[in-house]
């Protein structure tokens, strides 16, 4: 009994790593490596084009509005990934980071954003030799891969209170004074 207690205290003293939610910075790095860093820009254009008060602005103000809309949507996307990965998301992101540094991971990252779930492996594996192709297939079959991909779909890309969240940065960054109800 004493040896079990001693072992537990040694593990605690040695600083056994505890799982935690993924950090925003680590998620941002993986998203960028996967070629998904421009999603906010694409979505910002859609939001501006579909919001009459923003679409009615002069071109220079629409251009300025791109940055706060993009930043807000990128942050929302990362938050949805973090929430989707849960309390041990740091482990998932660390495994993705390690994999993306390999030749198989680099092949995946060059095709990921422009592939569908059905053809990602075929596209990424096209230029890989045997061991790297096997590593890619094993990673794509792993729970780590599936959890990350599922986290992309775990939350809304556009927050429900986008109007309220955008009013202040539009004013602060672009001097565009709109009430939240004008943005919705």
PyMOL commands that place a pseudoatom at each C-alpha (Angstrom):
pseudoatom trace, name=CA, resn=UNK, resi=1, chain=A, elem=C, hetatm=0, pos=[0.000, 0.000, 0.000]
pseudoatom trace, name=CA, resn=UNK, resi=2, chain=A, elem=C, hetatm=0, pos=[2.847, 2.351, 0.878]
pseudoatom trace, name=CA, resn=UNK, resi=3, chain=A, elem=C, hetatm=0, pos=[4.529, 1.658, -2.471]
pseudoatom trace, name=CA, resn=UNK, resi=4, chain=A, elem=C, hetatm=0, pos=[1.358, 2.583, -4.366]
pseudoatom trace, name=CA, resn=UNK, resi=5, chain=A, elem=C, hetatm=0, pos=[1.083, 5.843, -2.431]
pseudoatom trace, name=CA, resn=UNK, resi=6, chain=A, elem=C, hetatm=0, pos=[4.761, 6.547, -3.034]
pseudoatom trace, name=CA, resn=UNK, resi=7, chain=A, elem=C, hetatm=0, pos=[4.344, 5.899, -6.754]
pseudoatom trace, name=CA, resn=UNK, resi=8, chain=A, elem=C, hetatm=0, pos=[1.354, 8.245, -6.926]
pseudoatom trace, name=CA, resn=UNK, resi=9, chain=A, elem=C, hetatm=0, pos=[3.225, 10.987, -5.082]
pseudoatom trace, name=CA, resn=UNK, resi=10, chain=A, elem=C, hetatm=0, pos=[6.251, 10.577, -7.379]
pseudoatom trace, name=CA, resn=UNK, resi=11, chain=A, elem=C, hetatm=0, pos=[4.047, 10.841, -10.448]
pseudoatom trace, name=CA, resn=UNK, resi=12, chain=A, elem=C, hetatm=0, pos=[2.484, 13.994, -9.027]
pseudoatom trace, name=CA, resn=UNK, resi=13, chain=A, elem=C, hetatm=0, pos=[5.872, 15.442, -8.125]
pseudoatom trace, name=CA, resn=UNK, resi=14, chain=A, elem=C, hetatm=0, pos=[7.266, 14.616, -11.557]
pseudoatom trace, name=CA, resn=UNK, resi=15, chain=A, elem=C, hetatm=0, pos=[4.596, 16.795, -13.089]
pseudoatom trace, name=CA, resn=UNK, resi=16, chain=A, elem=C, hetatm=0, pos=[2.561, 14.311, -15.076]
pseudoatom trace, name=CA, resn=UNK, resi=17, chain=A, elem=C, hetatm=0, pos=[1.032, 16.345, -17.862]
pseudoatom trace, name=CA, resn=UNK, resi=18, chain=A, elem=C, hetatm=0, pos=[-2.673, 16.915, -17.622]
pseudoatom trace, name=CA, resn=UNK, resi=19, chain=A, elem=C, hetatm=0, pos=[-4.762, 17.162, -20.753]
pseudoatom trace, name=CA, resn=UNK, resi=20, chain=A, elem=C, hetatm=0, pos=[-6.275, 20.566, -21.431]
pseudoatom trace, name=CA, resn=UNK, resi=21, chain=A, elem=C, hetatm=0, pos=[-8.292, 22.268, -24.122]
pseudoatom trace, name=CA, resn=UNK, resi=22, chain=A, elem=C, hetatm=0, pos=[-6.279, 23.212, -27.181]
pseudoatom trace, name=CA, resn=UNK, resi=23, chain=A, elem=C, hetatm=0, pos=[-4.810, 26.699, -27.179]
pseudoatom trace, name=CA, resn=UNK, resi=24, chain=A, elem=C, hetatm=0, pos=[-5.979, 29.276, -29.689]
pseudoatom trace, name=CA, resn=UNK, resi=25, chain=A, elem=C, hetatm=0, pos=[-2.420, 29.779, -30.951]
pseudoatom trace, name=CA, resn=UNK, resi=26, chain=A, elem=C, hetatm=0, pos=[-1.840, 26.060, -31.508]
pseudoatom trace, name=CA, resn=UNK, resi=27, chain=A, elem=C, hetatm=0, pos=[-5.163, 25.666, -33.315]
pseudoatom trace, name=CA, resn=UNK, resi=28, chain=A, elem=C, hetatm=0, pos=[-4.360, 28.721, -35.456]
pseudoatom trace, name=CA, resn=UNK, resi=29, chain=A, elem=C, hetatm=0, pos=[-1.013, 27.178, -36.438]
pseudoatom trace, name=CA, resn=UNK, resi=30, chain=A, elem=C, hetatm=0, pos=[-2.592, 23.868, -37.475]
pseudoatom trace, name=CA, resn=UNK, resi=31, chain=A, elem=C, hetatm=0, pos=[-5.410, 25.612, -39.371]
pseudoatom trace, name=CA, resn=UNK, resi=32, chain=A, elem=C, hetatm=0, pos=[-2.842, 27.738, -41.213]
pseudoatom trace, name=CA, resn=UNK, resi=33, chain=A, elem=C, hetatm=0, pos=[-0.686, 24.698, -42.032]
pseudoatom trace, name=CA, resn=UNK, resi=34, chain=A, elem=C, hetatm=0, pos=[-3.760, 22.953, -43.431]
pseudoatom trace, name=CA, resn=UNK, resi=35, chain=A, elem=C, hetatm=0, pos=[-4.324, 25.861, -45.816]
pseudoatom trace, name=CA, resn=UNK, resi=36, chain=A, elem=C, hetatm=0, pos=[-7.515, 26.925, -44.108]
pseudoatom trace, name=CA, resn=UNK, resi=37, chain=A, elem=C, hetatm=0, pos=[-6.239, 30.312, -42.984]
pseudoatom trace, name=CA, resn=UNK, resi=38, chain=A, elem=C, hetatm=0, pos=[-8.209, 32.155, -45.657]
pseudoatom trace, name=CA, resn=UNK, resi=39, chain=A, elem=C, hetatm=0, pos=[-11.631, 30.936, -44.532]
pseudoatom trace, name=CA, resn=UNK, resi=40, chain=A, elem=C, hetatm=0, pos=[-12.252, 34.134, -42.568]
pseudoatom trace, name=CA, resn=UNK, resi=41, chain=A, elem=C, hetatm=0, pos=[-11.455, 36.246, -45.621]
pseudoatom trace, name=CA, resn=UNK, resi=42, chain=A, elem=C, hetatm=0, pos=[-13.819, 34.261, -47.800]
pseudoatom trace, name=CA, resn=UNK, resi=43, chain=A, elem=C, hetatm=0, pos=[-16.573, 34.351, -45.180]
pseudoatom trace, name=CA, resn=UNK, resi=44, chain=A, elem=C, hetatm=0, pos=[-16.034, 38.101, -44.587]
pseudoatom trace, name=CA, resn=UNK, resi=45, chain=A, elem=C, hetatm=0, pos=[-16.739, 38.788, -48.249]
pseudoatom trace, name=CA, resn=UNK, resi=46, chain=A, elem=C, hetatm=0, pos=[-19.923, 36.747, -48.034]
pseudoatom trace, name=CA, resn=UNK, resi=47, chain=A, elem=C, hetatm=0, pos=[-21.054, 38.535, -44.870]
pseudoatom trace, name=CA, resn=UNK, resi=48, chain=A, elem=C, hetatm=0, pos=[-20.406, 41.972, -46.363]
pseudoatom trace, name=CA, resn=UNK, resi=49, chain=A, elem=C, hetatm=0, pos=[-22.125, 41.062, -49.639]
pseudoatom trace, name=CA, resn=UNK, resi=50, chain=A, elem=C, hetatm=0, pos=[-25.188, 39.692, -47.825]
pseudoatom trace, name=CA, resn=UNK, resi=51, chain=A, elem=C, hetatm=0, pos=[-25.556, 42.477, -45.242]
pseudoatom trace, name=CA, resn=UNK, resi=52, chain=A, elem=C, hetatm=0, pos=[-27.351, 45.440, -46.834]
pseudoatom trace, name=CA, resn=UNK, resi=53, chain=A, elem=C, hetatm=0, pos=[-25.886, 48.069, -44.465]
pseudoatom trace, name=CA, resn=UNK, resi=54, chain=A, elem=C, hetatm=0, pos=[-22.347, 46.869, -45.178]
pseudoatom trace, name=CA, resn=UNK, resi=55, chain=A, elem=C, hetatm=0, pos=[-22.915, 46.342, -48.899]
pseudoatom trace, name=CA, resn=UNK, resi=56, chain=A, elem=C, hetatm=0, pos=[-24.220, 49.921, -49.188]
pseudoatom trace, name=CA, resn=UNK, resi=57, chain=A, elem=C, hetatm=0, pos=[-20.945, 51.362, -47.880]
pseudoatom trace, name=CA, resn=UNK, resi=58, chain=A, elem=C, hetatm=0, pos=[-18.418, 52.924, -50.267]
pseudoatom trace, name=CA, resn=UNK, resi=59, chain=A, elem=C, hetatm=0, pos=[-15.752, 50.516, -51.560]
pseudoatom trace, name=CA, resn=UNK, resi=60, chain=A, elem=C, hetatm=0, pos=[-13.036, 51.889, -49.248]
pseudoatom trace, name=CA, resn=UNK, resi=61, chain=A, elem=C, hetatm=0, pos=[-15.195, 51.278, -46.177]
pseudoatom trace, name=CA, resn=UNK, resi=62, chain=A, elem=C, hetatm=0, pos=[-16.169, 47.793, -47.396]
pseudoatom trace, name=CA, resn=UNK, resi=63, chain=A, elem=C, hetatm=0, pos=[-12.471, 47.041, -47.820]
pseudoatom trace, name=CA, resn=UNK, resi=64, chain=A, elem=C, hetatm=0, pos=[-11.743, 48.273, -44.305]
pseudoatom trace, name=CA, resn=UNK, resi=65, chain=A, elem=C, hetatm=0, pos=[-14.666, 46.242, -42.903]
pseudoatom trace, name=CA, resn=UNK, resi=66, chain=A, elem=C, hetatm=0, pos=[-13.074, 43.062, -44.265]
pseudoatom trace, name=CA, resn=UNK, resi=67, chain=A, elem=C, hetatm=0, pos=[-10.465, 42.993, -41.462]
pseudoatom trace, name=CA, resn=UNK, resi=68, chain=A, elem=C, hetatm=0, pos=[-12.742, 43.098, -38.403]
pseudoatom trace, name=CA, resn=UNK, resi=69, chain=A, elem=C, hetatm=0, pos=[-15.235, 40.707, -40.004]
pseudoatom trace, name=CA, resn=UNK, resi=70, chain=A, elem=C, hetatm=0, pos=[-12.425, 38.319, -40.991]
pseudoatom trace, name=CA, resn=UNK, resi=71, chain=A, elem=C, hetatm=0, pos=[-10.798, 38.466, -37.567]
pseudoatom trace, name=CA, resn=UNK, resi=72, chain=A, elem=C, hetatm=0, pos=[-14.086, 37.792, -35.795]
pseudoatom trace, name=CA, resn=UNK, resi=73, chain=A, elem=C, hetatm=0, pos=[-14.967, 34.849, -38.045]
pseudoatom trace, name=CA, resn=UNK, resi=74, chain=A, elem=C, hetatm=0, pos=[-11.465, 33.350, -37.814]
pseudoatom trace, name=CA, resn=UNK, resi=75, chain=A, elem=C, hetatm=0, pos=[-11.623, 33.567, -34.015]
pseudoatom trace, name=CA, resn=UNK, resi=76, chain=A, elem=C, hetatm=0, pos=[-15.088, 31.974, -34.034]
pseudoatom trace, name=CA, resn=UNK, resi=77, chain=A, elem=C, hetatm=0, pos=[-13.829, 29.124, -36.227]
pseudoatom trace, name=CA, resn=UNK, resi=78, chain=A, elem=C, hetatm=0, pos=[-10.915, 28.461, -33.874]
pseudoatom trace, name=CA, resn=UNK, resi=79, chain=A, elem=C, hetatm=0, pos=[-13.231, 28.594, -30.833]
pseudoatom trace, name=CA, resn=UNK, resi=80, chain=A, elem=C, hetatm=0, pos=[-15.558, 26.046, -32.437]
pseudoatom trace, name=CA, resn=UNK, resi=81, chain=A, elem=C, hetatm=0, pos=[-12.582, 23.724, -33.050]
pseudoatom trace, name=CA, resn=UNK, resi=82, chain=A, elem=C, hetatm=0, pos=[-11.379, 24.154, -29.466]
pseudoatom trace, name=CA, resn=UNK, resi=83, chain=A, elem=C, hetatm=0, pos=[-14.854, 23.415, -28.124]
pseudoatom trace, name=CA, resn=UNK, resi=84, chain=A, elem=C, hetatm=0, pos=[-15.321, 20.500, -30.506]
pseudoatom trace, name=CA, resn=UNK, resi=85, chain=A, elem=C, hetatm=0, pos=[-12.058, 18.899, -29.395]
pseudoatom trace, name=CA, resn=UNK, resi=86, chain=A, elem=C, hetatm=0, pos=[-13.022, 19.156, -25.746]
pseudoatom trace, name=CA, resn=UNK, resi=87, chain=A, elem=C, hetatm=0, pos=[-11.005, 18.954, -22.575]
pseudoatom trace, name=CA, resn=UNK, resi=88, chain=A, elem=C, hetatm=0, pos=[-8.060, 17.085, -24.105]
pseudoatom trace, name=CA, resn=UNK, resi=89, chain=A, elem=C, hetatm=0, pos=[-7.859, 19.050, -27.336]
pseudoatom trace, name=CA, resn=UNK, resi=90, chain=A, elem=C, hetatm=0, pos=[-4.247, 19.956, -26.654]
pseudoatom trace, name=CA, resn=UNK, resi=91, chain=A, elem=C, hetatm=0, pos=[-3.343, 16.288, -27.168]
pseudoatom trace, name=CA, resn=UNK, resi=92, chain=A, elem=C, hetatm=0, pos=[-5.173, 16.162, -30.515]
pseudoatom trace, name=CA, resn=UNK, resi=93, chain=A, elem=C, hetatm=0, pos=[-3.555, 19.382, -31.736]
pseudoatom trace, name=CA, resn=UNK, resi=94, chain=A, elem=C, hetatm=0, pos=[-0.108, 18.199, -30.602]
pseudoatom trace, name=CA, resn=UNK, resi=95, chain=A, elem=C, hetatm=0, pos=[-0.549, 14.943, -32.556]
pseudoatom trace, name=CA, resn=UNK, resi=96, chain=A, elem=C, hetatm=0, pos=[-1.678, 16.881, -35.624]
pseudoatom trace, name=CA, resn=UNK, resi=97, chain=A, elem=C, hetatm=0, pos=[1.321, 19.222, -35.311]
pseudoatom trace, name=CA, resn=UNK, resi=98, chain=A, elem=C, hetatm=0, pos=[3.732, 16.290, -35.086]
pseudoatom trace, name=CA, resn=UNK, resi=99, chain=A, elem=C, hetatm=0, pos=[2.113, 14.555, -38.064]
pseudoatom trace, name=CA, resn=UNK, resi=100, chain=A, elem=C, hetatm=0, pos=[2.041, 17.713, -40.203]
pseudoatom trace, name=CA, resn=UNK, resi=101, chain=A, elem=C, hetatm=0, pos=[5.818, 18.017, -39.800]
pseudoatom trace, name=CA, resn=UNK, resi=102, chain=A, elem=C, hetatm=0, pos=[6.334, 14.650, -41.564]
pseudoatom trace, name=CA, resn=UNK, resi=103, chain=A, elem=C, hetatm=0, pos=[6.447, 14.142, -45.346]
pseudoatom trace, name=CA, resn=UNK, resi=104, chain=A, elem=C, hetatm=0, pos=[3.024, 12.460, -45.175]
pseudoatom trace, name=CA, resn=UNK, resi=105, chain=A, elem=C, hetatm=0, pos=[1.695, 15.379, -43.144]
pseudoatom trace, name=CA, resn=UNK, resi=106, chain=A, elem=C, hetatm=0, pos=[3.102, 17.902, -45.596]
pseudoatom trace, name=CA, resn=UNK, resi=107, chain=A, elem=C, hetatm=0, pos=[1.372, 16.053, -48.427]
pseudoatom trace, name=CA, resn=UNK, resi=108, chain=A, elem=C, hetatm=0, pos=[-1.889, 16.148, -46.470]
pseudoatom trace, name=CA, resn=UNK, resi=109, chain=A, elem=C, hetatm=0, pos=[-1.539, 19.852, -45.718]
pseudoatom trace, name=CA, resn=UNK, resi=110, chain=A, elem=C, hetatm=0, pos=[-1.082, 20.736, -49.396]
pseudoatom trace, name=CA, resn=UNK, resi=111, chain=A, elem=C, hetatm=0, pos=[-4.350, 19.068, -50.357]
pseudoatom trace, name=CA, resn=UNK, resi=112, chain=A, elem=C, hetatm=0, pos=[-6.527, 19.233, -47.247]
pseudoatom trace, name=CA, resn=UNK, resi=113, chain=A, elem=C, hetatm=0, pos=[-8.332, 22.546, -47.785]
pseudoatom trace, name=CA, resn=UNK, resi=114, chain=A, elem=C, hetatm=0, pos=[-9.151, 21.735, -51.415]
pseudoatom trace, name=CA, resn=UNK, resi=115, chain=A, elem=C, hetatm=0, pos=[-10.333, 18.166, -50.905]
pseudoatom trace, name=CA, resn=UNK, resi=116, chain=A, elem=C, hetatm=0, pos=[-13.476, 16.432, -49.835]
pseudoatom trace, name=CA, resn=UNK, resi=117, chain=A, elem=C, hetatm=0, pos=[-13.442, 13.827, -47.071]
pseudoatom trace, name=CA, resn=UNK, resi=118, chain=A, elem=C, hetatm=0, pos=[-13.860, 11.160, -49.745]
pseudoatom trace, name=CA, resn=UNK, resi=119, chain=A, elem=C, hetatm=0, pos=[-10.834, 12.093, -51.831]
pseudoatom trace, name=CA, resn=UNK, resi=120, chain=A, elem=C, hetatm=0, pos=[-8.389, 13.607, -49.325]
pseudoatom trace, name=CA, resn=UNK, resi=121, chain=A, elem=C, hetatm=0, pos=[-6.325, 10.451, -48.870]
pseudoatom trace, name=CA, resn=UNK, resi=122, chain=A, elem=C, hetatm=0, pos=[-6.104, 9.768, -52.603]
pseudoatom trace, name=CA, resn=UNK, resi=123, chain=A, elem=C, hetatm=0, pos=[-5.079, 13.337, -53.408]
pseudoatom trace, name=CA, resn=UNK, resi=124, chain=A, elem=C, hetatm=0, pos=[-2.570, 13.604, -50.547]
pseudoatom trace, name=CA, resn=UNK, resi=125, chain=A, elem=C, hetatm=0, pos=[-1.100, 10.166, -51.138]
pseudoatom trace, name=CA, resn=UNK, resi=126, chain=A, elem=C, hetatm=0, pos=[-0.647, 10.603, -54.890]
pseudoatom trace, name=CA, resn=UNK, resi=127, chain=A, elem=C, hetatm=0, pos=[3.000, 11.646, -54.651]
pseudoatom trace, name=CA, resn=UNK, resi=128, chain=A, elem=C, hetatm=0, pos=[3.991, 9.579, -51.631]
pseudoatom trace, name=CA, resn=UNK, resi=129, chain=A, elem=C, hetatm=0, pos=[6.099, 6.429, -51.544]
pseudoatom trace, name=CA, resn=UNK, resi=130, chain=A, elem=C, hetatm=0, pos=[5.174, 3.290, -49.574]
pseudoatom trace, name=CA, resn=UNK, resi=131, chain=A, elem=C, hetatm=0, pos=[6.084, 4.147, -45.945]
pseudoatom trace, name=CA, resn=UNK, resi=132, chain=A, elem=C, hetatm=0, pos=[4.822, 7.718, -46.176]
pseudoatom trace, name=CA, resn=UNK, resi=133, chain=A, elem=C, hetatm=0, pos=[1.630, 6.573, -47.888]
pseudoatom trace, name=CA, resn=UNK, resi=134, chain=A, elem=C, hetatm=0, pos=[1.094, 4.010, -45.097]
pseudoatom trace, name=CA, resn=UNK, resi=135, chain=A, elem=C, hetatm=0, pos=[1.712, 6.697, -42.465]
pseudoatom trace, name=CA, resn=UNK, resi=136, chain=A, elem=C, hetatm=0, pos=[-0.870, 8.935, -44.147]
pseudoatom trace, name=CA, resn=UNK, resi=137, chain=A, elem=C, hetatm=0, pos=[-3.438, 6.140, -44.274]
pseudoatom trace, name=CA, resn=UNK, resi=138, chain=A, elem=C, hetatm=0, pos=[-2.829, 5.242, -40.619]
pseudoatom trace, name=CA, resn=UNK, resi=139, chain=A, elem=C, hetatm=0, pos=[-3.188, 8.859, -39.514]
pseudoatom trace, name=CA, resn=UNK, resi=140, chain=A, elem=C, hetatm=0, pos=[-6.375, 9.366, -41.516]
pseudoatom trace, name=CA, resn=UNK, resi=141, chain=A, elem=C, hetatm=0, pos=[-7.827, 6.228, -39.907]
pseudoatom trace, name=CA, resn=UNK, resi=142, chain=A, elem=C, hetatm=0, pos=[-6.930, 7.439, -36.417]
pseudoatom trace, name=CA, resn=UNK, resi=143, chain=A, elem=C, hetatm=0, pos=[-9.292, 8.891, -33.816]
pseudoatom trace, name=CA, resn=UNK, resi=144, chain=A, elem=C, hetatm=0, pos=[-7.069, 11.999, -33.781]
pseudoatom trace, name=CA, resn=UNK, resi=145, chain=A, elem=C, hetatm=0, pos=[-7.806, 12.682, -37.442]
pseudoatom trace, name=CA, resn=UNK, resi=146, chain=A, elem=C, hetatm=0, pos=[-11.533, 12.000, -37.078]
pseudoatom trace, name=CA, resn=UNK, resi=147, chain=A, elem=C, hetatm=0, pos=[-11.862, 14.194, -33.985]
pseudoatom trace, name=CA, resn=UNK, resi=148, chain=A, elem=C, hetatm=0, pos=[-10.223, 17.157, -35.666]
pseudoatom trace, name=CA, resn=UNK, resi=149, chain=A, elem=C, hetatm=0, pos=[-12.293, 16.841, -38.823]
pseudoatom trace, name=CA, resn=UNK, resi=150, chain=A, elem=C, hetatm=0, pos=[-15.460, 16.491, -36.729]
pseudoatom trace, name=CA, resn=UNK, resi=151, chain=A, elem=C, hetatm=0, pos=[-14.503, 19.628, -34.776]
pseudoatom trace, name=CA, resn=UNK, resi=152, chain=A, elem=C, hetatm=0, pos=[-14.599, 21.660, -37.986]
pseudoatom trace, name=CA, resn=UNK, resi=153, chain=A, elem=C, hetatm=0, pos=[-18.308, 20.959, -38.119]
pseudoatom trace, name=CA, resn=UNK, resi=154, chain=A, elem=C, hetatm=0, pos=[-19.026, 21.234, -34.391]
pseudoatom trace, name=CA, resn=UNK, resi=155, chain=A, elem=C, hetatm=0, pos=[-20.035, 24.853, -34.304]
pseudoatom trace, name=CA, resn=UNK, resi=156, chain=A, elem=C, hetatm=0, pos=[-21.504, 27.593, -36.444]
pseudoatom trace, name=CA, resn=UNK, resi=157, chain=A, elem=C, hetatm=0, pos=[-19.062, 29.442, -38.663]
pseudoatom trace, name=CA, resn=UNK, resi=158, chain=A, elem=C, hetatm=0, pos=[-21.007, 32.676, -38.215]
pseudoatom trace, name=CA, resn=UNK, resi=159, chain=A, elem=C, hetatm=0, pos=[-21.976, 33.574, -34.644]
pseudoatom trace, name=CA, resn=UNK, resi=160, chain=A, elem=C, hetatm=0, pos=[-25.622, 34.325, -33.980]
pseudoatom trace, name=CA, resn=UNK, resi=161, chain=A, elem=C, hetatm=0, pos=[-24.712, 37.666, -32.405]
pseudoatom trace, name=CA, resn=UNK, resi=162, chain=A, elem=C, hetatm=0, pos=[-22.397, 38.722, -35.234]
pseudoatom trace, name=CA, resn=UNK, resi=163, chain=A, elem=C, hetatm=0, pos=[-24.115, 42.107, -35.397]
pseudoatom trace, name=CA, resn=UNK, resi=164, chain=A, elem=C, hetatm=0, pos=[-23.430, 42.895, -31.736]
pseudoatom trace, name=CA, resn=UNK, resi=165, chain=A, elem=C, hetatm=0, pos=[-19.844, 41.623, -31.948]
pseudoatom trace, name=CA, resn=UNK, resi=166, chain=A, elem=C, hetatm=0, pos=[-19.053, 43.645, -35.077]
pseudoatom trace, name=CA, resn=UNK, resi=167, chain=A, elem=C, hetatm=0, pos=[-20.447, 47.055, -34.164]
pseudoatom trace, name=CA, resn=UNK, resi=168, chain=A, elem=C, hetatm=0, pos=[-17.506, 48.086, -31.940]
pseudoatom trace, name=CA, resn=UNK, resi=169, chain=A, elem=C, hetatm=0, pos=[-14.592, 46.853, -34.113]
pseudoatom trace, name=CA, resn=UNK, resi=170, chain=A, elem=C, hetatm=0, pos=[-16.198, 48.395, -37.209]
pseudoatom trace, name=CA, resn=UNK, resi=171, chain=A, elem=C, hetatm=0, pos=[-16.369, 51.713, -35.352]
pseudoatom trace, name=CA, resn=UNK, resi=172, chain=A, elem=C, hetatm=0, pos=[-12.910, 51.420, -33.784]
pseudoatom trace, name=CA, resn=UNK, resi=173, chain=A, elem=C, hetatm=0, pos=[-10.997, 50.165, -36.842]
pseudoatom trace, name=CA, resn=UNK, resi=174, chain=A, elem=C, hetatm=0, pos=[-12.916, 51.681, -39.739]
pseudoatom trace, name=CA, resn=UNK, resi=175, chain=A, elem=C, hetatm=0, pos=[-14.971, 54.530, -38.281]
pseudoatom trace, name=CA, resn=UNK, resi=176, chain=A, elem=C, hetatm=0, pos=[-18.089, 52.787, -39.580]
pseudoatom trace, name=CA, resn=UNK, resi=177, chain=A, elem=C, hetatm=0, pos=[-20.894, 53.679, -37.190]
pseudoatom trace, name=CA, resn=UNK, resi=178, chain=A, elem=C, hetatm=0, pos=[-23.614, 51.068, -37.467]
pseudoatom trace, name=CA, resn=UNK, resi=179, chain=A, elem=C, hetatm=0, pos=[-25.997, 49.876, -34.821]
pseudoatom trace, name=CA, resn=UNK, resi=180, chain=A, elem=C, hetatm=0, pos=[-26.060, 46.101, -34.314]
pseudoatom trace, name=CA, resn=UNK, resi=181, chain=A, elem=C, hetatm=0, pos=[-29.556, 45.875, -35.771]
pseudoatom trace, name=CA, resn=UNK, resi=182, chain=A, elem=C, hetatm=0, pos=[-28.279, 47.511, -38.983]
pseudoatom trace, name=CA, resn=UNK, resi=183, chain=A, elem=C, hetatm=0, pos=[-25.651, 44.778, -39.376]
pseudoatom trace, name=CA, resn=UNK, resi=184, chain=A, elem=C, hetatm=0, pos=[-27.941, 41.774, -39.003]
for i in range(1, 184): cmd.bond("trace and resi %d" % i, "trace and resi %d" % (i + 1))
show_as sticks, trace
zoom trace
